Amino acid sequence: MLACVFTAVVVAVGVVVSDSPTRDPVTSARAHRAQATLAGVGIVGERSSRSDYQRDAFGTAWTDAVDVAGGSNGCDTRNDVLDRDLDDTRRAPATSCPRAVVAGEFRSPYTGEFIVFRRDRRAGAVQIDHIVPLAYAWDMGAWGWPPTTRRELANDPANLVAVDAASNLAKSDREPARWMPPNTGFHCQYAVQFVEVVAAYRLRLDAPSRHVLAGVLARC
């Protein structure tokens, strides 16, 4: 079984909207370490999209039955991430979680947009994004993994972040060479987490995305 990501995740609280990556000392230190990590990641010339990708190859969406942080805690992964990333939350029992998040608010790290979440209406306005997209992971080596490892990647909180729906849809399964968050103030954090996840799960990177990530990390 491949190693899971045990690094702390910096959540999107006090999101900064700026024209350049945020120079936060903690993130800068992680970026420096990520630069060294990136040097050891396997590279392919370009992404070759496989035609056999299926979302269900990564297990039931947001299953709690995984051996990663938050796994087997009685709440599905989506509720775990909402609980971590949203502020001023209210909770109530639900089928998937006895303390499900039914209301809260946050700023999407991808845009800086302030969003009010309500489970009973417009719940889809807040979505959970895989920083390293599952289809991209599939193309970069996950197609050969055992099902347990694919489930872990899909539910690892180090690879997940609550975002606005429009950004999640715009990103789709695009790699850094083709998509980065509109909020450049989040680029450092995004690049750090992308590299940490790719390295922890021993995925490869396409050369154009490596170039983009290296450039971001150098400016953090």
WOHU-V76843 format. One record per residue. N is the residue number from 1. SS is DSSP state (H for helix, E for strand, - for the rest). OMEGA is omega as a letter, one per 40 degrees, with the letter a starting at -180 (999 if undefined). Layout:
N_SS_OMEGA / N_SS_OMEGA
//
This chain:
1_-_i / 2_-_a / 3_-_i / 4_-_a / 5_-_a / 6_-_a / 7_-_i / 8_-_i / 9_-_i / 10_-_a / 11_-_a / 12_-_i / 13_-_a / 14_-_a / 15_-_a / 16_-_i / 17_-_a / 18_-_i / 19_-_i / 20_-_i / 21_-_a / 22_-_i / 23_-_i / 24_-_a / 25_H_a / 26_H_i / 27_H_i / 28_H_i / 29_H_i / 30_H_i / 31_H_i / 32_H_i / 33_H_a / 34_H_i / 35_H_i / 36_H_i / 37_H_a / 38_H_a / 39_-_a / 40_-_a / 41_-_i / 42_-_a / 43_E_i / 44_E_a / 45_-_i / 46_-_i / 47_-_i / 48_-_a / 49_-_i / 50_-_a / 51_-_a / 52_-_i / 53_-_i / 54_-_a / 55_H_a / 56_H_i / 57_H_i / 58_H_i / 59_-_i / 60_-_a / 61_-_i / 62_-_i / 63_-_i / 64_-_a / 65_-_a / 66_-_a / 67_-_i / 68_-_i / 69_-_a / 70_-_i / 71_-_i / 72_-_i / 73_-_i / 74_-_i / 75_-_i / 76_-_a / 77_H_a / 78_H_i / 79_H_i / 80_H_a / 81_H_i / 82_H_i / 83_H_a / 84_H_a / 85_H_a / 86_-_i / 87_E_i / 88_E_a / 89_E_i / 90_E_a / 91_E_i / 92_E_i / 93_E_i / 94_E_a / 95_-_a / 96_-_a / 97_E_i / 98_E_i / 99_E_a / 100_E_i / 101_E_a / 102_E_i / 103_E_i / 104_E_i / 105_E_i / 106_E_i / 107_E_i / 108_-_a / 109_-_a / 110_-_a / 111_-_a / 112_-_a / 113_-_i / 114_E_a / 115_E_i / 116_E_a / 117_E_i / 118_E_a / 119_-_a / 120_-_i / 121_E_i / 122_-_i / 123_H_a / 124_H_i / 125_H_i / 126_E_i / 127_E_i / 128_E_a / 129_E_i / 130_E_a / 131_-_i / 132_-_a / 133_-_a / 134_H_i / 135_H_i / 136_H_i / 137_H_i / 138_H_a / 139_H_a / 140_-_i / 141_-_a / 142_H_i / 143_H_a / 144_H_a / 145_-_i / 146_-_a / 147_H_a / 148_H_a / 149_H_i / 150_H_i / 151_H_a / 152_H_i / 153_H_a / 154_H_a / 155_H_a / 156_-_a / 157_H_i / 158_H_a / 159_H_a / 160_E_i / 161_E_i / 162_E_a / 163_E_i / 164_E_a / 165_H_a / 166_H_i / 167_H_i / 168_H_i / 169_H_i / 170_H_i / 171_H_a / 172_-_a / 173_-_a / 174_-_i / 175_-_a / 176_-_i / 177_-_a / 178_-_a / 179_-_i / 180_-_a / 181_-_i / 182_-_i / 183_-_a / 184_H_i / 185_H_i / 186_H_a / 187_H_a / 188_H_a / 189_H_a / 190_H_a / 191_H_i / 192_H_a / 193_H_i / 194_H_a / 195_H_a / 196_H_a / 197_H_i / 198_H_a / 199_H_a / 200_H_a / 201_-_i / 202_-_i / 203_-_i / 204_-_i / 205_E_i / 206_E_a / 207_H_i / 208_H_i / 209_H_i / 210_H_i / 211_H_i / 212_H_a / 213_H_i / 214_H_i / 215_H_i / 216_H_a / 217_H_a / 218_H_a / 219_H_a / 220_-_999
//
